[in-house]
Amino acid sequence: MEILNDLPEEQYVEVDEFLAYIGIYDDDKRLNAYSRWLQKLDGWIRGRTVVEAGAGFGLISRKILEHSPAKLIAVESNPLTFNVLRNRLGGDSRVVPINMSIEEFVPSGHIDLLVHEFYGSMLYDENLFALEMLRFTPEQVFPDGGELRAAVVSLRDIHDEVVDRSVLRQLEGVIVGDLFVEHSLTPQDFDIPVARYRFGEGIATFDVDISGKDGELVAFSLFITHGDDVVCSAIECQNWSIGWTPRAGDRFRVDYIVEDGYSRTIFSWKNRTTG
Ligand SMILES: C[S@@+](CC[C@H](N)C(=O)[O-])C[C@H]1O[C@@H](n2cnc3c(N)ncnc32)[C@H](O)[C@@H]1O
């Protein structure tokens, strides 16, 4: 969704962010994955105080409410999204909707569980960094981790009539979300760790060496994790894009720079072999 007319800067930013998240609510697999995990976390919810950071339109909040918390504090920073949230959940006496950044929120009592969905397609390119700036310590966080993993892919395994080698050459150093929509990749194909996030530890990024792998393309997938388990991945949940980039060497890195409330993804080949 894009804004097609000119707007004052402040309104533009608010509406743009509001619209940016609307598409996620169509992703039933994402919601079902969270729902299954909330079932496992029932003991952390029933009769307890739960915070949802970035509650959006309240879809996950509704799932949390099915497990009978004593109190659900639904924190949402975007004022337009917050209006929708308050409208939808404000009538439930267990819900306290708060229009604030989670980094500014200071609860009056103990928080048993914090639930969030702050993941970007490149893992740390959306809002995960906000969880490192909390002014309270929840006893449990769900999900508590995430990984960005890569797969090396041969162009001959992707049957695309438009994107051929000459197109790919123009995209060196660029990671393109959903460049190929048709592919046969499975989560198991993504066996190369690129970056790892753990609540309380932050983000770790790795020097990646793909010299033992054949293929002219590198694909990236987000994996949301909790403990040692995968909650869902970009392969299964349509909300996140698979990132694609032409191979230009054997070693690369993905790094992140957090600045002015945004996280930028920096991608670089360490030993380019094409020219
Ligand atoms: C990916 S959406 C998730 C919405 C909802 N939790 C769900 O999964 O259905 C992220 C939401 O977090 C909000 N958000 C982003 N950064 C935030 C922050 N630092 N504090 C509070 N809310 C934030 C966004 O406006 C957006 O509504």
The ligand as a Gaussian input file, in Angstrom:
#p B3LYP/6-31G(d) Opt

LIG

0 1
 C        4.660000      -6.194000      13.167000
 S        3.421000      -5.234000      13.946000
 C        2.746000      -6.410000      15.068000
 C        1.324000      -6.105000      15.470000
 C        0.699000      -7.147000      16.397000
 N        1.537000      -7.386000      17.550000
 C        0.492000      -8.461000      15.641000
 O        1.475000      -9.232000      15.601000
 O       -0.570000      -8.692000      15.085000
 C        4.396000      -4.224000      14.961000
 C        3.572000      -3.166000      15.681000
 O        4.434000      -2.576000      16.659000
 C        4.298000      -1.162000      16.625000
 N        5.584000      -0.662000      17.123000
 C        6.748000      -0.553000      16.441000
 N        7.734000      -0.133000      17.245000
 C        7.179000       0.032000      18.474000
 C        7.706000       0.446000      19.730000
 N        8.979000       0.770000      19.867000
 N        6.857000       0.510000      20.789000
 C        5.555000       0.167000      20.639000
 N        5.010000      -0.209000      19.466000
 C        5.809000      -0.304000      18.398000
 C        3.985000      -0.839000      15.179000
 O        3.313000       0.393000      15.039000
 C        3.112000      -2.031000      14.787000
 O        1.767000      -1.776000      15.029000

